[in-house]
Amino acid sequence: MSRSLVRGLIRGTLTLAVVATATVAGGTVAQAATPRITISALSFAESTVDATAGPVTNVLTFTVKNTEPEPFNLGGTVTLRMRSTVTGEFLGHERVARFDYDYSYGEIERVSGTLAEATFAYHVPVRRYSDSATATWEVTEVDLYGSTVRATVGRAKLSTFPGYRFTVHTLLDASAPTFDHLDMNNGRQPYFYVKDEPSGFGLTTTIYDGESGFWKGSAKIVGPGGQSVTAPITWGSSPYSTALTCGGMGSGDDDGTRMPCNIDFTFPVGTNPGSWRVAQIVLFNNAGGRATFKNPAAPSLVVTSNSTLSASDFVVDPNPVDNWRGAVTVELSMAVTGASRGISQLDVDFSSGCDSLGQPYTRPDGRLAIQVRVDQGYWYFHDCELTNLVLRDGAGNLALYGDYLAAPDPQISIESVPSTEPPTALSATFDPASIPHSELQDRVITLTVLAENKVAPVSSMPVYIYDADGNIVYQSSGGSAQQAADGTLTDYLRFSPWEMEPGDYTLGFELFDRSGLRSYWNMPDVANSNTLPGGPVVLRITEG
C-alpha cells in the first residue's frame, strides 16, 4: 500500500494520536505525544461586583487538563492582581492561592473531574478599597504541576479566556500605612563588625493599614561619610503553608491589614565604621497610598572593624576550674590598645553556665579584667564559651569579639577539671539491719553508703532490693541522695509488707556522679557490677 493511500485513509476514517515517526532498521516506530498540562477553561462567575458595602468574593472556576498517561498528582498556584483604572498599571500586592487535587488548602476546592482533567473553584476575596471608584482584577499567572510535568500559563494565554478578569466597585482609600516601634531582631545588640566579610542584621516592626492593606516599602539607614544602605520590605505566602510572612516573620493578616515584618539589612565590606541610624521608612498600601517617616525612633547602630580600639591576650584564671561541688569565680583579663579617655563599657556574654559579675577594673599591671561566675558543673554542662564581648572607650570607639557578633573569636572556653574515674563505694549499712514484718510498714530504714571523695561528687544513688531468688522487689531513683563532705550518702527507705515477706533481702545500688560517670555495686543482674568490700549487705525481715 502506498504512503499517499495510507494518508488518505487516515484523513477519512481515523483520529491518530501520533505526532512523529522514526525509521528503525528499515521500518517505522510511532512515538507517543509529549505529555502536557494546561488550562482548558477559566472564568469568573461575575463580570462586575460591588465591594463598597463590605467584604465580597467572586468565584473563579478553572479546569486543568493533564495528558500524562498515568497521572498521580495535580496542583499548582493561581496569581491575581488588581489593576488601577486611573493609571492602567497593576496596583497592590498580588494574591496567590494554592490548589491540589487531593488536598484542600482552604482557598481553592476541587469541584469535579479526575487527575486527567479536573475543575477547581476559588472564592477570591475582593478588596474594598482602591485608588478610585472602580478597579479591575485579573488572573495574571497559573503555575501547574502534574506527576512528571510542569507548566506556567502566563498573561498572554490567560487573556484569551473571555472571563479572565472582572470589574469591582470600590471605596477610595485616602489613608496610608503606619508602623509601631523598630527593634533589633532576636534581641541582638546593635553592634556590627565589618572588615573582610559583610554583616547582616534585622529590624522588626509591625505594619498596619486597616483599609486596603500594606503592599510594600523600604527602609534606609545612613552612616559616616554619607554612606547608606536601603532594604526592601516585602511579604508573601509561606512556601510550606497558607501563612503570610514578611522577612521571615509570620502571623500576618490577609492582605496586609496587620503585618509583622523583619527588615533585613547588610553592611557590605567597606562600610565606614561609626554610628549609623535609621533615616527613613517608606510604606505603600494596596491602593497606592504612600507614607514617608523621616528619622523614626530606632536602635542606634554602631559599626567597627576593631582598627582603632582592640583587645588581645585574653586569659582566664584559674582555668580549668574545680566547680563540681559548687559555683566558683574566675577572672577574665585582656590587654587593651587604642583606648581613649578610659574604658566606658565591657559587656561579656557566655554560653550557658557562666555570667560576668560586677564592673570591669584595671589591674596593677594595666590589664583590663572582670570577674566571671562559673556555675556548678554537671554532666550536661562542664564548660562554657565566650559568645560575644563588647568593649567601648570613653571616646565612643568600639571593639567587638565573638561568634554571636560575627566578630573575631577570642577562643575563650572555661572548662571544669577533668573527671575520669567513676565513683567507688567503700561500705554500706542498713539501720536497722533487722526488722519484724509487723513493723515494716511504719518504720523508715536508713541506708548509709560511704564512697570515695573523687573529683566529681556522687549526685544520685538508685537503690535496688533483691529477694533470695535475685528478683528485684523494690527500687528507688536515688535522686535525693547527695554525697556529703565526709563521702557518705544517705537514703531513707520505706517498704511495703504486702510486697516483702519475712526473709533475707540483699542490697544493690548505682552511684552516678556529677560528671556523668556511673558504677554498679552488688547488682546480680548487671554484668559489670562491682562487689562491695565486705560482701552482700543484708536486710532481714523476721516473723512477728
Secondary structure per residue as TSV (DSSP state, phi and psi in degrees):
chain	resnum	aa	ss	phi	psi
A	1	M	-	360.0	134.7
A	2	S	-	-74.6	158.4
A	3	R	H	-66.1	-35.7
A	4	S	H	-66.1	-38.2
A	5	L	H	-65.2	-40.2
A	6	V	H	-60.2	-43.4
A	7	R	H	-62.2	-36.9
A	8	G	H	-65.5	-42.4
A	9	L	H	-62.4	-38.9
A	10	I	H	-62.9	-44.7
A	11	R	H	-62.8	-36.9
A	12	G	H	-83.5	-28.8
A	13	T	H	-132.6	-14.0
A	14	L	-	-126.0	151.4
A	15	T	-	-109.9	114.2
A	16	L	-	-102.7	125.1
A	17	A	-	-94.7	46.9
A	18	V	E	-128.5	131.4
A	19	V	E	-110.1	-8.7
A	20	A	E	-157.3	159.1
A	21	T	E	-130.2	154.8
A	22	A	E	-132.9	142.0
A	23	T	E	-88.4	124.7
A	24	V	E	-130.6	113.6
A	25	A	T	52.3	42.9
A	26	G	T	89.3	-9.1
A	27	G	E	-111.6	-172.4
A	28	T	E	-126.0	142.8
A	29	V	E	-124.9	128.3
A	30	A	E	-76.1	140.5
A	31	Q	E	-111.2	133.1
A	32	A	E	-69.0	150.4
A	33	A	-	-61.1	142.3
A	34	T	-	-65.8	129.1
A	35	P	-	-60.6	143.3
A	36	R	-	-134.4	153.0
A	37	I	E	-131.5	131.4
A	38	T	E	-156.9	173.7
A	39	I	E	-92.6	125.8
A	40	S	E	-104.5	-15.2
A	41	A	E	-158.1	146.6
A	42	L	E	-162.6	131.4
A	43	S	E	-167.2	153.8
A	44	F	E	-91.2	149.9
A	45	A	S	-67.2	-36.4
A	46	E	-	-121.5	139.2
A	47	S	S	-83.4	-19.7
A	48	T	E	-144.4	135.4
A	49	V	E	-131.3	156.5
A	50	D	E	-114.6	113.5
A	51	A	-	-103.9	7.8
A	52	T	T	-69.5	-26.7
A	53	A	T	-87.7	-13.1
A	54	G	S	154.4	-173.6
A	55	P	-	-58.0	139.5
A	56	V	E	-146.8	154.9
A	57	T	E	-126.8	160.4
A	58	N	E	-132.9	130.6
A	59	V	E	-84.8	121.7
A	60	L	E	-98.2	122.1
A	61	T	E	-112.0	131.9
A	62	F	E	-145.0	152.7
A	63	T	E	-119.1	132.4
A	64	V	E	-108.6	128.9
A	65	K	E	-112.7	131.7
A	66	N	E	-129.6	120.9
A	67	T	-	-97.6	14.0
A	68	E	-	-60.1	144.1
A	69	P	S	-61.3	-45.7
A	70	E	S	-134.6	73.2
A	71	P	-	-69.9	145.3
A	72	F	-	-130.0	7.0
A	73	N	-	-149.6	147.8
A	74	L	-	-161.8	126.4
A	75	G	E	-177.7	-167.9
A	76	G	E	157.4	-161.1
A	77	T	E	-134.9	152.0
A	78	V	E	-119.2	130.5
A	79	T	E	-116.7	132.7
A	80	L	E	-127.1	150.9
A	81	R	E	-133.4	151.4
A	82	M	E	-94.5	135.1
A	83	R	E	-111.5	131.9
A	84	S	E	-72.2	135.2
A	85	T	T	-84.4	-5.7
A	86	V	T	-86.2	-50.3
A	87	T	T	-101.3	-17.9
A	88	G	S	78.4	1.9
A	89	E	S	-99.1	158.7
A	90	F	E	-64.3	143.8
A	91	L	E	-137.9	131.3
A	92	G	E	87.3	175.3
A	93	H	E	-72.8	143.0
A	94	E	E	-65.3	153.6
A	95	R	E	-112.8	120.4
A	96	V	E	-119.4	130.0
A	97	A	E	-130.8	142.9
A	98	R	E	-100.2	153.0
A	99	F	E	-142.1	154.8
A	100	D	E	-152.7	142.8
A	101	Y	S	-61.4	-40.6
A	102	D	S	-99.1	-10.1
A	103	Y	-	-137.3	136.9
A	104	S	-	-99.9	124.1
A	105	Y	-	-88.1	5.0
A	106	G	S	85.3	2.9
A	107	E	S	-115.8	-47.8
A	108	I	E	-123.3	132.9
A	109	E	E	-116.0	148.0
A	110	R	E	-80.3	129.6
A	111	V	E	-92.8	-43.7
A	112	S	E	-164.9	175.3
A	113	G	E	104.5	-172.4
A	114	T	-	-126.1	-179.5
A	115	L	S	-65.6	-17.5
A	116	A	S	-83.1	-31.4
A	117	E	E	-159.8	114.4
A	118	A	E	-132.5	147.9
A	119	T	E	-111.8	134.6
A	120	F	E	-122.6	156.2
A	121	A	E	-130.0	133.5
A	122	Y	E	-124.4	116.1
A	123	H	E	-83.2	93.1
A	124	V	E	-76.2	119.3
A	125	P	E	-69.4	132.8
A	126	V	E	-108.5	129.6
A	127	R	-	-64.0	140.6
A	128	R	S	-80.6	-22.7
A	129	Y	E	-119.3	147.9
A	130	S	E	-149.4	-161.3
A	131	D	S	-94.8	6.5
A	132	S	S	-159.3	-167.8
A	133	A	S	-77.9	-17.4
A	134	T	E	-139.7	158.8
A	135	A	E	-152.5	167.8
A	136	T	E	-121.7	148.4
A	137	W	E	-116.0	139.7
A	138	E	E	-144.3	152.5
A	139	V	E	-79.6	122.4
A	140	T	E	-104.8	-22.1
A	141	E	E	-163.0	143.2
A	142	V	E	-131.4	119.1
A	143	D	E	-97.3	131.7
A	144	L	E	-123.9	146.8
A	145	Y	E	-142.5	144.3
A	146	G	-	-115.3	-146.2
A	147	S	S	-76.9	-42.0
A	148	T	S	-130.4	-3.5
A	149	V	-	-120.4	153.3
A	150	R	E	-137.8	155.6
A	151	A	E	-159.0	150.8
A	152	T	E	-119.4	122.4
A	153	V	E	-98.9	114.1
A	154	G	-	-92.0	-173.7
A	155	R	H	-63.9	-35.3
A	156	A	H	-60.0	-46.0
A	157	K	H	-72.2	-43.9
A	158	L	H	-63.5	-33.7
A	159	S	T	-69.6	-10.8
A	160	T	T	-78.1	-13.8
A	161	F	S	-85.0	123.9
A	162	P	T	-57.2	-30.1
A	163	G	B	-102.1	30.3
A	164	Y	S	-78.1	-7.9
A	165	R	E	-143.6	166.0
A	166	F	E	-149.2	164.6
A	167	T	E	-103.5	143.4
A	168	V	E	-128.8	135.9
A	169	H	E	-87.0	127.3
A	170	T	-	-130.2	170.0
A	171	L	E	-94.0	152.1
A	172	L	E	-80.5	124.2
A	173	D	-	-92.5	107.2
A	174	A	-	-99.3	6.5
A	175	S	-	-92.6	-175.6
A	176	A	-	-147.3	158.9
A	177	P	-	-67.2	156.5
A	178	T	E	-129.1	171.4
A	179	F	E	-147.9	159.7
A	180	D	-	-95.0	-162.3
A	181	H	-	-62.7	154.0
A	182	L	-	-98.3	133.0
A	183	D	E	-132.3	158.0
A	184	M	E	-70.5	134.2
A	185	N	G	-65.7	137.2
A	186	N	G	62.0	18.2
A	187	G	G	68.0	17.4
A	188	R	-	-69.8	158.0
A	189	Q	-	-74.4	148.6
A	190	P	S	-84.3	44.0
A	191	Y	E	-118.8	141.7
A	192	F	E	-140.7	129.3
A	193	Y	E	-96.8	119.8
A	194	V	-	-132.0	115.0
A	195	K	S	-141.8	-80.3
A	196	D	S	-95.7	-12.0
A	197	E	S	-132.5	149.9
A	198	P	-	-69.1	164.4
A	199	S	E	-131.9	126.7
A	200	G	E	-109.4	156.2
A	201	F	E	-160.0	170.2
A	202	G	E	-130.1	145.1
A	203	L	E	-111.5	133.9
A	204	T	E	-109.8	148.9
A	205	T	E	-161.0	175.0
A	206	T	E	-124.2	128.9
A	207	I	E	-105.1	139.0
A	208	Y	E	-125.8	141.2
A	209	D	-	-157.3	103.1
A	210	G	S	-77.8	-5.2
A	211	E	S	-104.9	-89.7
A	212	S	S	-80.0	-21.1
A	213	G	-	97.4	156.3
A	214	F	E	-73.0	136.5
A	215	W	E	-104.8	-65.7
A	216	K	E	-160.2	174.8
A	217	G	E	-174.3	-169.9
A	218	S	E	-154.6	158.7
A	219	A	E	-133.4	140.6
A	220	K	E	-126.1	131.5
A	221	I	E	-115.3	147.4
A	222	V	E	-128.9	152.8
A	223	G	-	-143.8	-164.7
A	224	P	G	-60.2	149.0
A	225	G	G	70.5	16.1
A	226	G	G	77.0	8.1
A	227	Q	-	-68.2	151.0
A	228	S	E	-148.6	156.2
A	229	V	E	-133.4	129.4
A	230	T	E	-115.9	134.5
A	231	A	E	-122.6	139.2
A	232	P	E	-76.6	155.0
A	233	I	E	-120.3	107.9
A	234	T	-	-135.7	159.1
A	235	W	E	-140.7	165.2
A	236	G	E	-171.4	-174.7
A	237	S	E	-81.6	142.2
A	238	S	-	-66.0	139.9
A	239	P	T	-70.5	-11.7
A	240	Y	T	-112.0	-3.3
A	241	S	S	-160.0	-174.2
A	242	T	S	-89.6	3.8
A	243	A	-	-66.9	152.1
A	244	L	E	-103.2	133.5
A	245	T	E	-129.2	149.5
A	246	C	E	-132.4	108.1
A	247	G	T	63.4	29.2
A	248	G	T	92.3	-8.7
A	249	M	B	-93.4	134.9
A	250	G	-	-100.0	-164.9
A	251	S	-	70.8	23.6
A	252	G	-	-75.2	151.3
A	253	D	-	-81.4	154.9
A	254	D	G	-57.0	132.2
A	255	D	G	70.2	9.7
A	256	G	G	77.7	25.2
A	257	T	S	-66.5	-30.2
A	258	R	E	-142.0	121.1
A	259	M	E	-138.5	101.6
A	260	P	E	-65.3	132.7
A	261	C	E	-134.6	147.2
A	262	N	E	-111.8	125.3
A	263	I	E	-102.0	114.1
A	264	D	E	-89.9	124.2
A	265	F	E	-115.1	156.2
A	266	T	E	-136.3	122.7
A	267	F	E	-82.4	115.9
A	268	P	-	-78.6	165.2
A	269	V	T	-57.8	135.0
A	270	G	T	96.9	1.4
A	271	T	-	-63.0	134.7
A	272	N	-	-69.2	132.6
A	273	P	-	-70.6	155.3
A	274	G	E	128.2	-163.9
A	275	S	E	-85.2	135.5
A	276	W	E	-122.5	155.6
A	277	R	E	-146.2	159.8
A	278	V	E	-79.2	117.2
A	279	A	E	-95.2	-29.3
A	280	Q	E	-161.1	140.7
A	281	I	E	-123.3	127.8
A	282	V	E	-119.3	128.0
A	283	L	E	-128.4	139.9
A	284	F	E	-119.5	144.7
A	285	N	E	-101.4	177.7
A	286	N	T	-71.8	-7.5
A	287	A	T	-100.4	5.4
A	288	G	-	90.5	-1.4
A	289	G	-	-64.3	137.6
A	290	R	E	-120.2	140.1
A	291	A	E	-131.1	132.7
A	292	T	E	-118.4	127.9
A	293	F	E	-116.9	114.1
A	294	K	E	-90.9	134.4
A	295	N	S	48.7	53.1
A	296	P	-	-68.3	157.3
A	297	A	S	-62.4	128.8
A	298	A	-	-162.7	161.5
A	299	P	-	-59.2	143.1
A	300	S	-	-78.5	130.9
A	301	L	E	-105.6	138.9
A	302	V	E	-129.2	130.1
A	303	V	E	-112.3	139.0
A	304	T	E	-143.6	157.1
A	305	S	-	-120.0	12.4
A	306	N	S	59.1	26.1
A	307	S	S	-84.9	-26.4
A	308	T	S	-96.2	-55.3
A	309	L	S	-108.1	137.0
A	310	S	E	-152.7	162.8
A	311	A	E	-131.4	152.8
A	312	S	E	-156.1	178.6
A	313	D	E	51.8	56.8
A	314	F	E	-75.1	131.6
A	315	V	E	-135.6	134.1
A	316	V	E	-110.4	129.2
A	317	D	E	-137.1	123.9
A	318	P	S	-81.4	162.4
A	319	N	-	-163.9	117.5
A	320	P	S	-74.4	169.8
A	321	V	B	-118.6	149.0
A	322	D	-	-94.7	85.6
A	323	N	-	-113.0	18.7
A	324	W	S	-69.6	-27.4
A	325	R	S	-103.1	-0.6
A	326	G	S	166.5	166.3
A	327	A	-	-65.6	149.1
A	328	V	E	-133.0	164.2
A	329	T	E	-116.5	134.1
A	330	V	E	-125.0	173.6
A	331	E	E	-117.0	129.8
A	332	L	E	-104.3	123.0
A	333	S	E	-128.6	161.5
A	334	M	E	-156.2	157.9
A	335	A	E	-94.3	129.4
A	336	V	E	-113.1	133.5
A	337	T	E	-126.4	149.2
A	338	G	S	83.1	8.7
A	339	A	-	-72.9	138.6
A	340	S	S	-122.4	129.1
A	341	R	S	63.3	33.9
A	342	G	-	78.8	-174.8
A	343	I	E	-104.2	126.5
A	344	S	E	-104.1	-17.2
A	345	Q	E	-153.8	133.3
A	346	L	E	-141.1	105.6
A	347	D	E	-109.2	126.7
A	348	V	E	-127.0	127.4
A	349	D	E	-123.9	142.8
A	350	F	E	-122.8	164.5
A	351	S	S	-65.9	174.8
A	352	S	T	-51.0	130.7
A	353	G	T	116.3	-10.9
A	354	C	E	-137.3	144.6
A	355	D	E	-144.6	141.3
A	356	S	E	-73.0	151.3
A	357	L	E	-122.8	132.5
A	358	G	E	65.8	-157.3
A	359	Q	E	-100.9	153.8
A	360	P	E	-69.5	159.5
A	361	Y	E	-146.5	159.5
A	362	T	E	-101.7	123.6
A	363	R	-	-75.4	163.1
A	364	P	T	-55.7	-28.2
A	365	D	T	-84.5	4.4
A	366	G	S	90.9	-6.0
A	367	R	-	-76.7	142.6
A	368	L	E	-82.7	135.4
A	369	A	E	-141.0	161.3
A	370	I	E	-152.2	147.3
A	371	Q	E	-82.2	145.2
A	372	V	E	-131.1	129.1
A	373	R	E	-90.3	128.4
A	374	V	E	-109.7	119.0
A	375	D	-	-63.4	161.5
A	376	Q	-	-58.9	137.0
A	377	G	-	-74.8	150.9
A	378	Y	B	-149.0	170.1
A	379	W	T	-61.6	-31.3
A	380	Y	T	-90.6	-2.5
A	381	F	B	-144.0	114.6
A	382	H	S	-140.7	10.8
A	383	D	E	-159.9	162.6
A	384	C	E	-141.4	146.3
A	385	E	E	-116.2	144.2
A	386	L	E	-69.8	125.4
A	387	T	E	-100.6	-35.0
A	388	N	E	-157.9	146.4
A	389	L	E	-135.4	126.2
A	390	V	E	-115.8	122.3
A	391	L	E	-123.2	127.7
A	392	R	E	-133.8	139.9
A	393	D	E	-99.2	178.0
A	394	G	T	-66.2	-18.5
A	395	A	T	-90.0	-0.7
A	396	G	-	93.7	-1.0
A	397	N	-	-68.1	146.1
A	398	L	E	-125.4	143.1
A	399	A	E	-131.8	138.1
A	400	L	E	-126.2	143.4
A	401	Y	E	-144.2	149.0
A	402	G	S	114.2	148.8
A	403	D	G	-61.8	-36.9
A	404	Y	G	-63.8	-22.0
A	405	L	G	-103.3	9.6
A	406	A	T	52.7	38.3
A	407	A	S	-114.7	172.3
A	408	P	-	-54.0	135.3
A	409	D	-	-92.0	117.8
A	410	P	-	-74.7	-2.5
A	411	Q	-	58.0	49.6
A	412	I	-	-99.9	118.1
A	413	S	E	-132.6	124.1
A	414	I	E	-99.0	120.2
A	415	E	E	-118.5	153.0
A	416	S	B	-79.1	150.7
A	417	V	-	-59.9	142.7
A	418	P	-	-63.8	139.9
A	419	S	-	-117.4	114.8
A	420	T	-	-120.0	-14.8
A	421	E	S	-106.7	127.9
A	422	P	-	-67.8	162.5
A	423	P	-	-61.2	148.2
A	424	T	-	-121.7	121.2
A	425	A	E	-86.4	141.8
A	426	L	E	-108.6	-34.6
A	427	S	E	-164.2	166.0
A	428	A	E	-153.5	143.0
A	429	T	E	-141.5	148.3
A	430	F	E	-99.7	144.7
A	431	D	E	-137.6	108.2
A	432	P	S	-78.4	160.5
A	433	A	S	-88.9	-12.5
A	434	S	E	-139.0	138.2
A	435	I	E	-150.3	137.5
A	436	P	E	-64.8	146.7
A	437	H	G	-59.4	-34.3
A	438	S	G	-68.2	-21.8
A	439	E	G	-97.6	-2.0
A	440	L	T	-61.2	-39.3
A	441	Q	T	-68.2	-31.1
A	442	D	T	-101.9	-3.8
A	443	R	-	-106.4	144.0
A	444	V	-	-99.6	127.5
A	445	I	E	-101.5	124.9
A	446	T	E	-90.8	125.3
A	447	L	E	-105.5	125.0
A	448	T	E	-120.7	125.5
A	449	V	E	-119.4	132.6
A	450	L	E	-103.7	124.6
A	451	A	E	-127.1	152.9
A	452	E	-	-62.1	142.3
A	453	N	-	-80.6	111.7
A	454	K	-	-114.0	-167.5
A	455	V	S	-58.1	-49.2
A	456	A	S	-107.3	129.7
A	457	P	-	-72.8	157.6
A	458	V	E	-71.6	133.4
A	459	S	E	-118.7	-7.9
A	460	S	E	-154.6	143.1
A	461	M	-	-140.7	82.2
A	462	P	-	-61.7	136.3
A	463	V	E	-115.0	140.8
A	464	Y	E	-131.4	136.0
A	465	I	E	-114.5	127.7
A	466	Y	E	-110.5	143.4
A	467	D	-	-85.5	-175.2
A	468	A	T	-64.3	-22.2
A	469	D	T	-93.1	3.5
A	470	G	S	84.8	13.2
A	471	N	-	-87.5	141.8
A	472	I	E	-78.3	121.5
A	473	V	E	-110.0	-9.2
A	474	Y	E	-156.4	144.1
A	475	Q	E	-153.5	152.1
A	476	S	E	-134.7	158.2
A	477	S	-	-72.7	-27.8
A	478	G	-	74.5	13.0
A	479	G	T	-67.6	-20.4
A	480	S	T	-84.2	-9.9
A	481	A	-	-85.1	118.9
A	482	Q	-	-123.6	138.0
A	483	Q	-	-72.8	126.3
A	484	A	-	-80.7	173.4
A	485	A	T	-61.7	-29.6
A	486	D	T	-85.4	4.5
A	487	G	S	94.4	-4.9
A	488	T	E	-85.4	152.6
A	489	L	E	-127.7	137.1
A	490	T	E	-125.7	135.3
A	491	D	E	-134.3	148.1
A	492	Y	E	-115.3	118.7
A	493	L	E	-111.5	139.9
A	494	R	-	-123.4	133.2
A	495	F	-	-117.0	154.3
A	496	S	-	-95.9	127.7
A	497	P	T	-66.9	-18.9
A	498	W	T	-81.3	-14.9
A	499	E	T	-108.5	-13.0
A	500	M	-	-131.3	110.5
A	501	E	-	-83.1	167.0
A	502	P	S	-55.2	138.4
A	503	G	E	154.5	-177.4
A	504	D	E	-98.9	135.1
A	505	Y	E	-126.4	143.1
A	506	T	E	-111.9	155.1
A	507	L	E	-96.7	139.2
A	508	G	E	-134.9	150.6
A	509	F	E	-158.6	162.6
A	510	E	E	-112.7	152.2
A	511	L	E	-121.8	123.2
A	512	F	E	-122.8	121.9
A	513	D	E	-100.1	173.2
A	514	R	T	-67.2	-18.9
A	515	S	T	-86.6	-4.0
A	516	G	S	98.3	1.7
A	517	L	-	-83.6	146.6
A	518	R	E	-136.6	146.5
A	519	S	E	-138.6	156.3
A	520	Y	E	-119.8	142.8
A	521	W	E	-136.9	127.7
A	522	N	S	51.0	42.1
A	523	M	-	-112.3	102.6
A	524	P	T	-65.7	-19.8
A	525	D	T	-94.1	6.4
A	526	V	-	-117.7	124.1
A	527	A	T	-63.8	-38.2
A	528	N	T	-100.3	28.1
A	529	S	-	-72.1	142.1
A	530	N	B	-91.1	156.3
A	531	T	-	-95.8	125.6
A	532	L	-	-68.6	135.6
A	533	P	T	-53.5	131.0
A	534	G	T	96.7	-6.1
A	535	G	S	83.9	-157.0
A	536	P	-	-64.6	148.6
A	537	V	-	-107.3	118.7
A	538	V	E	-110.0	136.2
A	539	L	E	-109.5	121.0
A	540	R	E	-103.7	127.0
A	541	I	E	-108.4	117.6
A	542	T	E	-96.7	164.4
A	543	E	-	-66.0	157.8
A	544	G	-	99.3	360.0
